[in-house]
Amino acid sequence: MLKSLHLENFTVFPDVELSFGKNLNVIIGENGAGKTHILKAAYAAIAVSAARAKNGATEIPSKAQIQSALAQKLLTVFRPDGLGRLVRRARGRGKCLLSYTFDRRELDLTFTFSTVAKTEVTVEAMPTAREEKLPVFLPTRELLTIAPGFVALYETTHLSFEETWRDTCLLLEAPLARGPRERQIKDLLGPLEAAMGGKVEVDKAGRFYLNADSGSMEMHLVAEGLRKLAMVARLIATGSLLDKGYLFWDEPESNLNPRIIKTVARTVMQVAQSGIQVFIGTHSLFLLRELHILQTQEFVESDTRCFGLHIQRDGAVSVRQGKTMDDVGDVAALDEDLLQSDRYVNTEMGLIPEPSDTQPDEEGGN
């Protein structure tokens, strides 16, 4: 598992250290606060560590191999014009540092790069082993509808999509897992298939379908919220989200109605309890409350950490962290939800009038 991540002068973070929980990690912040940057920074390093024979990698990677692979992964995951664009903006030259510690100390990694770097990083602390399983990154958009043929197209043409899409499509196209794990897979898939009203299947051409009692339906015709559940179901069925590994999920609540969000929350908790270390980025009060309810009532042993991202006046982002939402301070995106609830209740009770869109100020202006 990833125990901690130290970011120094990386994008919007001057100097933060995040200490992660074994099961679930929830990163909370408004748009522009850097939620996705944290997810991608963690994902990129683990993905490089888990790559084995590809591109000439050896079982114990050399420093040159690690430096080249890290630089390439950061460029394809973040898509900057050059690596130096990921260094926090400041006068003059500078450099950023990213440092990772794991429960297996032989995986620990630290590297830096400067504002003038194009495709180069400098590894300061080398891992002496490789991660055993590829991490999973789920973007805000579902990928089942574009997966057929996407990897081949990505690797033979210049596409402006970040490489997390390509990585996840590869995992979605993997064959189904067999053997002793099938019982565990069935238990995890049960609630998802009930919510979707069917099972995910793939034809010989690699196209995905939802097979329900009424017949098969092309995945393009399925509601987007259900397609996101189907994506998770497929990754469980192939073994990518089973036993151990990492799941990074950016705004899982995106384009989902509350009923489906409840199913997503339960799935997140179940996957985290099955041995996968889960990281999600969100600004959904509904999802956060649902996770809190599940953790309090059913998953009481879950080792969970919450991280509140706070944008300062100079644009820098600070982080408050703890075991619950109450430990991370007031996050603006969540405050607006709460304030709206108060305004709505007061309006319905007739305690205050509904404010108009425009009101003259004290001097008669607008």
N, C-alpha and C positions, 0 to 999 in steps of 0.2 A: 504494500500500500504506500501511497505518497503521504509522508508525514508532514512536510512543510514546504513552502515555496517562498523564497525571498526575492522580491523585485525591487531594484534600485535604479531610478531614472529610466524606467521602462514605460513608454507611452505616457499615461496620465499619472503614474505612481512614482512619487519622489523616493520613497523608502518604506516599503511595507513587508511584513512577514506574516504569512497565513499558516496557522497550525490546523491541520485537517483531522476530521474524525474518520474512524475506520469504516463506517457505513455510509452516512449521508452528509453531504456538504451543500449548503444553500447560500448562494451569493445573491444579495439583495441590493438593488440600486436602480435609480432612474436611468433613462436613456442617456448615453454619453458618459456614464460613470465608470465604464471599463469592465463590466461583467464578462462580456465575450472575450476581452483581452486576457483575463485570468484563465478562462477555460481553454483558450487556444494555446496560451503559453505552457500550461500543464500538459495538454494533449500532445503538442509538437514534440516535446522532449521524450515523453513515454513512447510515442510512435517510433521515434528514431531508435530508442533502446530496444524495442520489440522487433525491429526489422532484422532478419537473420541473413540468409545467404544472398539476398538481393543486392545487386550493385557491388559484388565482391566483398561483402562484409564477412569478417571472420567471427568465430565464436566469442573470442575476447577482442573487441574492436580496438584498432589502433587510434592514436590521438588524431592523426590526419583524417581517418575515416569518420570519426565522430564529428570533427569540426566541419567537414564538408557536408555531412548529412544534416547536421543541425542548421547550418546556414540555408541549405536548400529547402528544408522543411519549413522554416520560418518564412521564407520568401513565398512559398506556395500556399501556406495556410493563411498568412496575413495579407499577402498581395501588395506589399509596399513597392515603391519604385526602387528602393535600395534598403538594405538592413538599417542604415543610419537613420532612416525615417521613423524607426520604432524607438529611437532614443528620445527621452522627454525634451521638449523644446526649451532651450536656454541660450543665453548669449555665449558666443565662443564655442569651442569644441568641448565635447563631453563624451562620456561612455555610460552604458548601462550594464547591470549585472543581473543575472538570473541564476539562482542557486536552489537545488532540489535535494531534499533528504527523504530517504525511504526506510521502511522497516528492515529491508535488506541493505545494509550499509554499502555493499559492493555496487549498488546501483546509483549511489550519490553522484551528483553532477553539478558543476559550477562553470559558467562561461560568461564572457563579456564581448561586447563589440562597441565601436565608437560611432560618432555622428557621421564620419566620413566613410564608414564601411559600406561596401556595395554587396559583396557576397562572402564576407569573411567573418568568422567568429574565432575567439581565442578560448580554448578550454583550460581552465585553471585547476579543476579537480576532476579527475578521470574516473568513470565507472570501470569496474573490472569484470562485469558480467552483463548479461542482457536480460531485459524483461521477458517473461515467459509467454505473455499473451498480448495480442494487439488490442489497443484501446478502441472504444467506440465513441464517435462524435456525431450527435444528432443536431442538425441546424434547425432553425425555426421553421423551415419548409420541409414537407414530407418529400421523400426521394423515390418511393416505389414506382411512381408514374414515369420517371425519367431514367430509372436504372437500366432498362434494356438498351444496350448499345452505348451507354454513356461512357463507360470506362475506355472502350476502344476508341471512341471519338476524342476523349480527353487526352489520351496518350499519343494520338497521331495528328492532332491539330492544336492551334493556339486558342484556348478558351479562357475567358476571364473569370471562370468560377474558381473558388478556393478549393484546395486539394482535399479538404475534409469531405466534400461531396463525393469525390472519386473514391476515397478510402471507404466510405460507408457503403457506396454502391457495390464495391468488391465484396464486402461482408454480406450484403443482402443477396448476392448471387451465389454464395457458398452453398454446398449441399446440406441437407438436413442431418442433424446429429443422430447417431444410433447408439445402441448399447445400454449400459446401466443408467445413463443419464436421462433416458426417455421418461422415466417416472417423474423425475423432478421437472422436466420440461412440461409434461402434461399438467402438473399441478400449477405451474406458473401461467400456462396458456389458458387454463379454464376460465378465469374471470375476464381475460381479454377477449376471448372468442365469444363469450356470452354478451359482452358489451357491443362487439362488432356484429353479432348475429350470424357469424360464420367463421370459416377457417381460411387462412391465406394459402393460396396455391400458385404454382408457376408452371407455365406450359413449356414445350420444347424450345420455343423461340425466346424464352426468358421473360415473357410478359406475365405480370402478376394479376391474380383474380381473387375476389372474395367469394368463396363457395358457401352459399347458404342453403337452407332447405328448399327455397324456391328456385334454386339454380345458381350458376356462376355469373358474376357480374365483373366486367372489366374494371380494374382499379381506378381508371380515369373517371368512372361514373359513380364512384363511392364518395361520400362526403369527406371533405379534407380532414376533419377531426378524426373520423374513423380510419382514414389512411395513415395518420400518425400512429394510432394504436396498432394498425396492421404492420407498420415498420418495426415497432418494438417486438411484436409477436414473431415476426420473421427472424429477427436477430436472436431471440430466445430459442426458436426452433432449430437454428443452425449451430447453437452452442456458443455464439459470440457473446451472449449475455448470460453466462452460466458459470457457476463454481467460483471463478475468480477473474479478476481483470478490472477494467475501469469503464465507466459510462459518463460522458460529458454531454449534457443536454441543455441547449440554449433556448430559453423561454418555452418550456414544454406546453404552457397554456395557450400559446399563440393560435388563434383561429379556432379555439375550442369553446363549446358551451359548458356551463357549470356541471352538468351531469357527466360529461366526458372528462372534465378536469378531475372530478372525484375518482374516476377510474384510473386516470393517469397518476394521481397521488398515491393510490393504493399500489399500483404497479411499481412506482418508484421505491416505495418502502419494501415491497416484496423482493425486488431485485437487489436492493441494498442488503437485506437480511440474508440473501442467498450466497453472499460472498463477493459481490461486485462492489467496488468503491464508487459511489455515485456523486457527481458534481452537477448541480443545476444552477442556472442563472435566471432570475425572475424578478418581476416587479408586480406580480399578481397577489393581492391580499387574499383572494379566495383560495388560491393554491396553498399559500403559506398557512392559512388557518386550517385547511384540510389536512396538511401534513402534520400540523401540531395536534389536531384531534386524533389522528391515527397513532402518532407516537405516544401520546398520553394514554390512550385506551387500549391499544393492541400491541404496539411495537416498543414497549417500555425499555427494553434492553438495547435499543438502537444507539450507537455512538454517533451522535449528530453534532455538527458545528454550523453556526450561522455567521455570516459576514455581511455587515452593513457598509456600503460604499457611500462616502460623503464628499460631494464636490465643494471645494473651498473657493474663496473669492478669486484666487489667482489661477483657478482652473485645475489645480492639483487635486488628487483624490486621496483621502485618508480612509482607513479601514478600522471599524470596531467589530470585535468578534466575541462569540460566546456560545453557550450550548442552546440558547433559545432566542427567539425574535426580540425578547425583552432586553437582551444584552447588547444589541447592535445599534442602539440609538434611534433617533427619529429619521426615517428615510422619507424624503419628500414625496416619492411616488405613492407610498403607502399612506402618508398623511392626507393626501388629496382624496383618496378613497374614503377615509374615515370622516373627513370634514364634509364631504358630499352626503354621507349617510346622516350626519347630524343635521345638515341643512334640509334634507328631504323630510326627516322626521319632524323637525320644527315647522316646516311648511304645512305638512299634513295635519298637524295639531293646531295650526293657526296661531302659533306663538310669534312668528315674525312674518311679514309679507314677503312674497317672492320678489327678489330684486329685479329691476328691469335691466335690459342689456346695456343701456346708456343712461347715465344720470348726470345732470349738470352739477358742476362743482360749486363751491361757495361763491365764486365770483361770476357765475353765470356761463362759464365756458363748458366745453365737453371734454 
